[in-house]
Amino acid sequence: VESLRANTDERQELKIAKVAITNVLLWTFTWTPYATITMIGCFGNAMLVSPMVSMIPVVLAKTGSCMNPVVFAFSHPRYRSELARIMPSLGIGKASGKGANENGEATSANTKI
């Protein structure tokens, strides 16, 4: 029993690490263009930064704050199972006929009663 519990704990930690890494990478992706344009405007040739060029990184950086909840939602098993049930064409569910019940626990379509 202890080995099964340890294996489950390791899987949970791996999932949490994946979500954290994804959030850090999204944050870096959304804020790097803003930082680059700001540095060019402050220390480089400010004539290169037009109003249009400066607005695109600002909008991208602001969308970064919207991505964090989306990443957490897609990583949650109950959200994913409901999304797979509502929109099966996305291919989120497993092909083995297994899903999740309302508690997020794995169920099987081949279970005998």
Secondary structure by P-SEA (a helix, b strand, c coil): caaaaaaaaaaaaaaaaaaaaaaaaaaaaacaaaaaaaaaacccccccccaaaaaaaaaaaaaaaaaaaaaaaaacaaaaaaaaaaccccccccccccccccccbbbbccccc
